[in-house]
């Protein structure tokens, strides 16, 4: 099982016991506002932690000094697999927002993808109204490739009608990542 580290973080696979920390942030509307699911109950977090413990797309992000789980990353190969494209996603406890943890964790997972998995392309999507998300992607040097109108809905209004959302699409090629890292050396 791969464990990734940064100066301040440990990025590891989920374990069943992570449900309490998961509940701390998945139970907050402001955290899941742009996610394809609503707030989670304690029982739902117990089920979700168990499910994520066997789903290698999910990574738990923990503070190195306390082992406190503060968020999660999603990193999953897209179909068709011969395109070597992986999707990146993230959700963090807003109690830890503004400390650079999401940037640090995502940057480490991107490095792992390009160096160890030999990923060719990493993609990410977010709602244009989620300013923190698209600013994070731009800090990570992903390129905005498009703004698609009314592409997806996750929730409904009081009459049962879908609430359509726009989508920003971001990506980075392995060649861009290599070139970018050479410039920083």
FENHU-V904442 format. One record per helix or strand of 2 or more residues. SS is the DSSP state (A for helix, B for strand). FROM is the first residue (numbers start at 0). LEN is the number of residues. If there is no record, write none. Layout:
BEGIN
ss=SS from=FROM len=LEN
ss=SS from=FROM len=LEN
END
This chain:
BEGIN
ss=B from=3 len=2
ss=B from=8 len=4
ss=A from=15 len=11
ss=A from=28 len=4
ss=A from=41 len=11
ss=B from=57 len=6
ss=B from=68 len=9
ss=A from=80 len=3
ss=B from=84 len=8
ss=A from=93 len=3
ss=A from=100 len=15
ss=B from=120 len=6
ss=A from=130 len=9
ss=B from=142 len=14
ss=B from=161 len=12
ss=A from=173 len=11
END
